[in-house]
Amino acid sequence: MNSFSPKKLLNSKWTKVKPLNNERHFIVTDIKFDENGEVIECIIEAVISKKSKYIDWIEFKNDKIWIQGWK
């Protein structure tokens, strides 16, 4: 299990264990928090194609899906 603080997600780098559309490396480009400090929106961008998509940030905790950093 990956451990990290949601407040440090912005600009963090992640590697998808099983590439998505031949895209493996991603960077978190935007995070939005509610008034209680909970993450309500997380956007990642593929490094190669620059395509952005919304993601449930909780997925980053699963080390069978994501590896912290670029590997």
C-alpha positions in Angstrom: 0.0 0.0 0.0 1.3 3.4 -1.0 1.2 6.0 1.8 1.1 9.7 1.2 -0.7 12.8 2.3 -3.4 14.0 -0.1 -2.1 17.6 0.5 1.1 16.6 -1.2 -0.5 15.0 -4.3 -0.2 18.1 -6.5 2.7 17.6 -9.0 3.5 14.1 -7.7 4.6 11.5 -10.2 3.1 8.1 -10.6 3.7 5.0 -12.7 0.8 2.8 -13.8 1.6 -0.9 -13.2 -0.4 -2.0 -16.2 -0.1 0.8 -18.9 -3.3 2.5 -20.0 -3.3 3.1 -23.8 0.5 2.6 -23.8 0.8 5.4 -21.3 2.6 4.5 -18.1 3.9 7.7 -16.5 1.5 10.3 -15.1 1.7 13.5 -13.1 -1.0 15.0 -10.9 -1.8 18.4 -12.4 -4.8 19.6 -10.3 -6.4 18.8 -6.9 -9.5 20.4 -5.5 -10.4 20.2 -1.8 -13.8 20.8 -0.1 -14.2 23.1 2.9 -13.2 20.2 5.2 -9.9 19.6 3.4 -11.1 16.4 1.7 -10.1 15.8 -1.9 -13.1 16.1 -4.2 -11.3 16.2 -7.5 -8.0 14.9 -8.9 -6.7 15.3 -12.4 -3.7 13.4 -13.8 -1.9 14.0 -17.1 0.0 11.4 -19.2 3.6 12.5 -19.6 3.9 11.5 -23.3 0.5 12.3 -24.8 -0.4 15.2 -22.4 -3.9 13.8 -22.1 -5.7 14.6 -18.9 -8.3 12.7 -17.0 -10.1 12.6 -13.7 -9.2 9.9 -11.3 -10.3 8.7 -7.9 -7.2 9.7 -5.8 -7.8 6.7 -3.5 -6.5 4.4 -6.4 -3.0 5.8 -5.7 -3.0 3.9 -2.4 -3.2 0.5 -4.2 0.3 -0.5 -5.1 -1.0 -3.2 -7.5 -2.3 -0.4 -9.7 0.1 2.5 -9.1 3.8 2.9 -8.1 4.8 6.3 -6.6 7.4 8.0 -8.8 8.5 7.1 -12.3 9.8 3.6 -12.6 
